[in-house]
Amino acid sequence: MPYRKAWVWLAVGMLGLATAAACDPGRNRERRSERREARDADPAPYQADVDEGLGAAVAILVDTSGSMRERVPGDTRPKYVVAREALEAMLDATDRFIAKRPDFPIKIGIYSFSSSVRQLRAIQSYDRTAIAAALDDLPRPGGGTAIGDAMRAARPDLYRAGVFRKYILVVTDGENTTGHSPDDIAREIFRKSEGAVQVYFVAFDTSPDKFAFLKDVGGDVLGAGTGDELRKALDGIYQGKILAEAPAAGEREPAKR
């Protein structure tokens, strides 16, 4: 009889532990994070989740940390408003490109990041109205700056887009303050994608030197201190690099993934 009671109490205790673990979302998140980190430690190259063809996928990552509430030098508007308008102006270049190359798919996703990352539009075929709506949904600025986490979140989505050419475009006004280091993530993406994912930054009202590591991974960073400079920098990267290079590169034999 004592043995039966002991087994009963043991079963009750195990059930209580299991219930506590299930009810502890922080612990569950920690375990998922550990599993992801163990998976990412695998040195094997990234592999596409779907068959890939011609086209370019662009993950646009927009800083919505607290500092984006500040005014732009020489402007009365906060930085996040200026950034949104500059990104909307990029859509004109996409319209012109598609008019010339309707056979070459362009896919765009929109993400915001502060202390955490939020996907505003999944990476999918270009739709000006949908992208403009996603930009309008940018959260009000607040919190820290999780640049590395945003890059880490966008990377697997690029590998589900079904196109050879993959780009990450980051607009930020500050240094990483929380989560993974963007330097570490950029190097990991470069190494495991074997150069297939190109990373570009626009340093808005901050020093581009903070992101000098991009030169080591085939990427680039441009500085912008005003709204006009931001539009020019985005145009230089998006139209001058991504839209100019993607079709020529895509028509060659795709790089090993």
GUFIMAR-237507 format. One record per residue (C-alpha): x, y, z; residue in three letters. Coordinates in Angstrom, 3 decimals, padded with zeros to 6 digits. Layout:
<atoms>
atom x=X, y=Y, z=Z, resn=ALA
...
</atoms>
This chain:
<atoms>
atom x=000.000, y=000.000, z=000.000, resn=MET
atom x=002.797, y=002.530, z=000.803, resn=PRO
atom x=004.333, y=001.754, z=-002.595, resn=TYR
atom x=001.032, y=002.519, z=-004.347, resn=ARG
atom x=000.821, y=005.889, z=-002.557, resn=LYS
atom x=004.383, y=006.688, z=-003.539, resn=ALA
atom x=003.631, y=005.974, z=-007.185, resn=TRP
atom x=000.510, y=008.115, z=-007.025, resn=VAL
atom x=002.425, y=011.049, z=-005.554, resn=TRP
atom x=005.178, y=010.613, z=-008.157, resn=LEU
atom x=002.635, y=010.674, z=-010.990, resn=ALA
atom x=000.951, y=013.756, z=-009.551, resn=VAL
atom x=004.311, y=015.518, z=-009.260, resn=GLY
atom x=005.278, y=014.709, z=-012.841, resn=MET
atom x=001.901, y=015.929, z=-014.068, resn=LEU
atom x=002.359, y=019.178, z=-012.158, resn=GLY
atom x=005.796, y=019.737, z=-013.678, resn=LEU
atom x=004.484, y=019.085, z=-017.172, resn=ALA
atom x=001.584, y=021.462, z=-016.613, resn=THR
atom x=003.894, y=024.163, z=-015.270, resn=ALA
atom x=006.192, y=023.818, z=-018.269, resn=ALA
atom x=003.271, y=024.017, z=-020.680, resn=ALA
atom x=001.969, y=027.117, z=-018.924, resn=CYS
atom x=005.364, y=028.868, z=-018.968, resn=ASP
atom x=005.616, y=030.539, z=-022.381, resn=PRO
atom x=008.985, y=032.035, z=-021.494, resn=GLY
atom x=010.450, y=028.615, z=-020.884, resn=ARG
atom x=008.940, y=027.275, z=-024.093, resn=ASN
atom x=010.357, y=030.208, z=-026.071, resn=ARG
atom x=013.756, y=029.588, z=-024.506, resn=GLU
atom x=013.670, y=025.950, z=-025.577, resn=ARG
atom x=012.623, y=026.895, z=-029.127, resn=ARG
atom x=015.451, y=029.417, z=-029.239, resn=SER
atom x=017.936, y=026.764, z=-028.112, resn=GLU
atom x=016.701, y=024.412, z=-030.837, resn=ARG
atom x=017.029, y=027.148, z=-033.474, resn=ARG
atom x=020.549, y=027.999, z=-032.330, resn=GLU
atom x=021.533, y=024.351, z=-032.454, resn=ALA
atom x=020.137, y=024.127, z=-035.984, resn=ARG
atom x=021.934, y=027.296, z=-037.092, resn=ASP
atom x=025.207, y=025.960, z=-035.704, resn=ALA
atom x=025.089, y=023.382, z=-038.501, resn=ASP
atom x=027.790, y=024.434, z=-041.020, resn=PRO
atom x=025.825, y=023.039, z=-043.988, resn=ALA
atom x=024.753, y=025.601, z=-046.629, resn=PRO
atom x=021.194, y=026.877, z=-046.658, resn=TYR
atom x=018.837, y=024.970, z=-048.934, resn=GLN
atom x=015.752, y=026.411, z=-050.614, resn=ALA
atom x=012.429, y=025.123, z=-049.307, resn=ASP
atom x=010.918, y=025.199, z=-052.821, resn=VAL
atom x=012.051, y=024.951, z=-056.420, resn=ASP
atom x=013.680, y=028.196, z=-057.547, resn=GLU
atom x=013.531, y=030.080, z=-060.819, resn=GLY
atom x=014.382, y=033.469, z=-062.253, resn=LEU
atom x=013.477, y=036.472, z=-060.148, resn=GLY
atom x=014.554, y=038.548, z=-057.173, resn=ALA
atom x=013.239, y=038.597, z=-053.609, resn=ALA
atom x=013.849, y=041.629, z=-051.394, resn=VAL
atom x=013.272, y=041.702, z=-047.637, resn=ALA
atom x=013.001, y=045.356, z=-046.555, resn=ILE
atom x=013.720, y=045.802, z=-042.829, resn=LEU
atom x=012.661, y=049.140, z=-041.319, resn=VAL
atom x=013.870, y=050.431, z=-037.964, resn=ASP
atom x=010.992, y=051.494, z=-035.684, resn=THR
atom x=012.997, y=051.831, z=-032.476, resn=SER
atom x=012.433, y=054.744, z=-030.103, resn=GLY
atom x=015.055, y=056.958, z=-031.747, resn=SER
atom x=013.062, y=056.966, z=-034.999, resn=MET
atom x=010.657, y=059.377, z=-033.239, resn=ARG
atom x=013.341, y=062.065, z=-033.360, resn=GLU
atom x=013.354, y=064.832, z=-035.942, resn=ARG
atom x=015.424, y=064.609, z=-039.071, resn=VAL
atom x=018.125, y=067.317, z=-039.248, resn=PRO
atom x=016.729, y=070.249, z=-041.213, resn=GLY
atom x=013.232, y=068.768, z=-041.229, resn=ASP
atom x=010.181, y=069.080, z=-039.013, resn=THR
atom x=009.101, y=065.463, z=-039.421, resn=ARG
atom x=010.204, y=062.449, z=-037.363, resn=PRO
atom x=012.601, y=060.010, z=-038.956, resn=LYS
atom x=010.116, y=057.164, z=-039.266, resn=TYR
atom x=007.789, y=059.318, z=-041.404, resn=VAL
atom x=010.653, y=060.400, z=-043.649, resn=VAL
atom x=011.817, y=056.785, z=-043.994, resn=ALA
atom x=008.319, y=055.585, z=-044.897, resn=ARG
atom x=007.967, y=058.215, z=-047.615, resn=GLU
atom x=011.413, y=057.412, z=-049.017, resn=ALA
atom x=010.548, y=053.717, z=-049.191, resn=LEU
atom x=007.249, y=054.485, z=-050.920, resn=GLU
atom x=009.205, y=056.467, z=-053.547, resn=ALA
atom x=011.138, y=053.261, z=-054.346, resn=MET
atom x=007.935, y=051.750, z=-055.697, resn=LEU
atom x=008.119, y=054.031, z=-058.741, resn=ASP
atom x=011.385, y=052.353, z=-059.729, resn=ALA
atom x=009.776, y=048.928, z=-059.349, resn=THR
atom x=006.865, y=049.948, z=-061.565, resn=ASP
atom x=009.281, y=051.081, z=-064.285, resn=ARG
atom x=011.334, y=047.907, z=-063.991, resn=PHE
atom x=008.303, y=045.632, z=-064.278, resn=ILE
atom x=007.044, y=047.576, z=-067.301, resn=ALA
atom x=010.348, y=046.790, z=-069.039, resn=LYS
atom x=010.817, y=043.258, z=-067.694, resn=ARG
atom x=007.394, y=041.709, z=-067.040, resn=PRO
atom x=009.025, y=038.273, z=-067.416, resn=ASP
atom x=011.286, y=038.790, z=-064.388, resn=PHE
atom x=009.430, y=038.366, z=-061.072, resn=PRO
atom x=010.071, y=040.799, z=-058.240, resn=ILE
atom x=008.980, y=039.736, z=-054.758, resn=LYS
atom x=009.037, y=042.091, z=-051.774, resn=ILE
atom x=008.443, y=041.632, z=-048.052, resn=GLY
atom x=008.235, y=044.338, z=-045.373, resn=ILE
atom x=009.453, y=043.900, z=-041.790, resn=TYR
atom x=009.742, y=046.336, z=-038.896, resn=SER
atom x=012.027, y=045.947, z=-035.917, resn=PHE
atom x=012.433, y=047.582, z=-032.536, resn=SER
atom x=013.019, y=045.342, z=-029.515, resn=SER
atom x=011.337, y=042.570, z=-031.528, resn=SER
atom x=010.625, y=041.841, z=-035.173, resn=VAL
atom x=007.287, y=042.120, z=-036.923, resn=ARG
atom x=006.457, y=040.883, z=-040.422, resn=GLN
atom x=004.136, y=043.433, z=-042.054, resn=LEU
atom x=003.997, y=041.713, z=-045.444, resn=ARG
atom x=005.338, y=038.305, z=-046.357, resn=ALA
atom x=007.755, y=038.079, z=-049.270, resn=ILE
atom x=005.511, y=037.675, z=-052.282, resn=GLN
atom x=004.922, y=038.996, z=-055.775, resn=SER
atom x=005.132, y=042.759, z=-056.167, resn=TYR
atom x=001.861, y=044.539, z=-055.505, resn=ASP
atom x=002.225, y=048.284, z=-055.110, resn=ARG
atom x=-001.044, y=048.736, z=-053.232, resn=THR
atom x=-000.285, y=045.957, z=-050.755, resn=ALA
atom x=003.262, y=047.189, z=-050.118, resn=ILE
atom x=002.085, y=050.784, z=-049.605, resn=ALA
atom x=-000.491, y=049.478, z=-047.113, resn=ALA
atom x=002.225, y=047.548, z=-045.262, resn=ALA
atom x=004.364, y=050.687, z=-045.035, resn=LEU
atom x=001.369, y=052.594, z=-043.689, resn=ASP
atom x=001.136, y=049.934, z=-040.962, resn=ASP
atom x=004.638, y=050.596, z=-039.650, resn=LEU
atom x=004.342, y=050.645, z=-035.841, resn=PRO
atom x=004.854, y=053.857, z=-033.920, resn=ARG
atom x=008.501, y=053.981, z=-032.814, resn=PRO
atom x=009.473, y=052.641, z=-029.423, resn=GLY
atom x=011.849, y=050.201, z=-027.789, resn=GLY
atom x=015.305, y=048.933, z=-028.706, resn=GLY
atom x=017.023, y=048.072, z=-031.970, resn=THR
atom x=017.095, y=044.371, z=-032.902, resn=ALA
atom x=018.823, y=044.584, z=-036.287, resn=ILE
atom x=020.418, y=041.140, z=-036.135, resn=GLY
atom x=017.155, y=039.470, z=-035.116, resn=ASP
atom x=015.363, y=041.117, z=-038.052, resn=ALA
atom x=017.973, y=039.832, z=-040.508, resn=MET
atom x=017.737, y=036.399, z=-038.944, resn=ARG
atom x=013.933, y=036.393, z=-039.277, resn=ALA
atom x=013.947, y=037.484, z=-042.928, resn=ALA
atom x=016.583, y=035.047, z=-044.180, resn=ARG
atom x=014.474, y=031.841, z=-044.164, resn=PRO
atom x=011.589, y=033.715, z=-045.810, resn=ASP
atom x=013.911, y=034.530, z=-048.721, resn=LEU
atom x=014.574, y=030.821, z=-049.141, resn=TYR
atom x=010.847, y=030.179, z=-049.421, resn=ARG
atom x=010.367, y=032.828, z=-052.122, resn=ALA
atom x=011.204, y=030.529, z=-055.045, resn=GLY
atom x=013.736, y=032.792, z=-056.814, resn=VAL
atom x=017.504, y=032.653, z=-057.250, resn=PHE
atom x=018.373, y=036.221, z=-056.273, resn=ARG
atom x=017.922, y=037.198, z=-052.614, resn=LYS
atom x=018.449, y=040.556, z=-050.930, resn=TYR
atom x=018.127, y=042.093, z=-047.473, resn=ILE
atom x=017.757, y=045.896, z=-047.356, resn=LEU
atom x=017.957, y=047.496, z=-043.902, resn=VAL
atom x=017.068, y=051.094, z=-043.019, resn=VAL
atom x=018.256, y=052.009, z=-039.519, resn=THR
atom x=019.317, y=055.039, z=-037.515, resn=ASP
atom x=021.345, y=053.325, z=-034.834, resn=GLY
atom x=023.356, y=050.477, z=-033.443, resn=GLU
atom x=022.021, y=047.091, z=-032.458, resn=ASN
atom x=020.919, y=047.180, z=-028.811, resn=THR
atom x=019.233, y=043.808, z=-028.278, resn=THR
atom x=019.263, y=040.283, z=-029.647, resn=GLY
atom x=021.787, y=038.884, z=-032.105, resn=HIS
atom x=024.644, y=040.970, z=-033.468, resn=SER
atom x=024.050, y=042.041, z=-037.099, resn=PRO
atom x=027.769, y=041.512, z=-037.727, resn=ASP
atom x=027.504, y=037.858, z=-036.639, resn=ASP
atom x=024.262, y=037.281, z=-038.550, resn=ILE
atom x=025.598, y=038.901, z=-041.738, resn=ALA
atom x=028.681, y=036.685, z=-041.636, resn=ARG
atom x=026.589, y=033.600, z=-040.946, resn=GLU
atom x=024.237, y=034.404, z=-043.839, resn=ILE
atom x=027.174, y=035.050, z=-046.178, resn=PHE
atom x=028.892, y=031.821, z=-045.185, resn=ARG
atom x=025.882, y=029.511, z=-045.241, resn=LYS
atom x=024.248, y=031.058, z=-048.319, resn=SER
atom x=027.628, y=030.960, z=-050.094, resn=GLU
atom x=027.106, y=034.576, z=-051.093, resn=GLY
atom x=023.606, y=034.036, z=-052.499, resn=ALA
atom x=021.996, y=036.527, z=-050.080, resn=VAL
atom x=023.258, y=040.084, z=-050.473, resn=GLN
atom x=022.854, y=042.506, z=-047.580, resn=VAL
atom x=022.607, y=046.292, z=-047.948, resn=TYR
atom x=022.186, y=048.946, z=-045.244, resn=PHE
atom x=021.216, y=052.599, z=-045.283, resn=VAL
atom x=022.579, y=054.324, z=-042.180, resn=ALA
atom x=020.036, y=057.102, z=-041.623, resn=PHE
atom x=021.325, y=059.936, z=-039.416, resn=ASP
atom x=024.052, y=057.665, z=-038.040, resn=THR
atom x=027.583, y=056.730, z=-039.056, resn=SER
atom x=027.940, y=054.102, z=-041.803, resn=PRO
atom x=031.166, y=053.020, z=-040.064, resn=ASP
atom x=029.016, y=051.096, z=-037.583, resn=LYS
atom x=028.237, y=048.656, z=-040.380, resn=PHE
atom x=031.682, y=048.405, z=-041.976, resn=ALA
atom x=031.506, y=044.623, z=-041.580, resn=PHE
atom x=029.240, y=044.516, z=-044.651, resn=LEU
atom x=032.297, y=045.013, z=-046.873, resn=LYS
atom x=033.570, y=041.643, z=-045.642, resn=ASP
atom x=030.420, y=039.802, z=-046.728, resn=VAL
atom x=029.857, y=041.249, z=-050.196, resn=GLY
atom x=027.354, y=043.838, z=-048.972, resn=GLY
atom x=027.403, y=047.616, z=-048.759, resn=ASP
atom x=026.247, y=050.513, z=-046.605, resn=VAL
atom x=025.378, y=054.073, z=-047.590, resn=LEU
atom x=024.956, y=057.000, z=-045.248, resn=GLY
atom x=022.074, y=059.479, z=-045.284, resn=ALA
atom x=021.706, y=062.512, z=-043.032, resn=GLY
atom x=018.559, y=064.069, z=-044.496, resn=THR
atom x=015.365, y=062.963, z=-046.193, resn=GLY
atom x=016.755, y=063.805, z=-049.649, resn=ASP
atom x=019.923, y=061.863, z=-048.937, resn=GLU
atom x=017.864, y=058.918, z=-047.738, resn=LEU
atom x=015.878, y=058.816, z=-050.985, resn=ARG
atom x=019.103, y=059.022, z=-053.000, resn=LYS
atom x=020.749, y=056.269, z=-050.956, resn=ALA
atom x=017.753, y=053.964, z=-051.309, resn=LEU
atom x=017.616, y=054.654, z=-055.026, resn=ASP
atom x=021.337, y=053.936, z=-055.342, resn=GLY
atom x=020.981, y=050.562, z=-053.640, resn=ILE
atom x=017.584, y=049.478, z=-054.901, resn=TYR
atom x=017.642, y=050.725, z=-058.470, resn=GLN
atom x=021.399, y=050.976, z=-058.938, resn=GLY
atom x=022.271, y=047.585, z=-057.455, resn=LYS
atom x=019.326, y=045.258, z=-056.839, resn=ILE
atom x=017.193, y=045.973, z=-059.897, resn=LEU
atom x=020.239, y=046.519, z=-062.116, resn=ALA
atom x=022.127, y=043.394, z=-061.087, resn=GLU
atom x=019.387, y=040.861, z=-060.433, resn=ALA
atom x=018.257, y=040.138, z=-064.015, resn=PRO
atom x=021.790, y=039.738, z=-065.386, resn=ALA
atom x=022.790, y=037.513, z=-062.488, resn=ALA
atom x=019.552, y=035.555, z=-062.669, resn=GLY
atom x=020.026, y=034.743, z=-066.339, resn=GLU
atom x=023.328, y=033.034, z=-065.582, resn=ARG
atom x=023.643, y=029.611, z=-064.063, resn=GLU
atom x=022.423, y=030.027, z=-060.457, resn=PRO
atom x=025.000, y=029.952, z=-057.720, resn=ALA
atom x=025.128, y=026.862, z=-055.542, resn=LYS
atom x=022.710, y=027.335, z=-052.642, resn=ARG
</atoms>
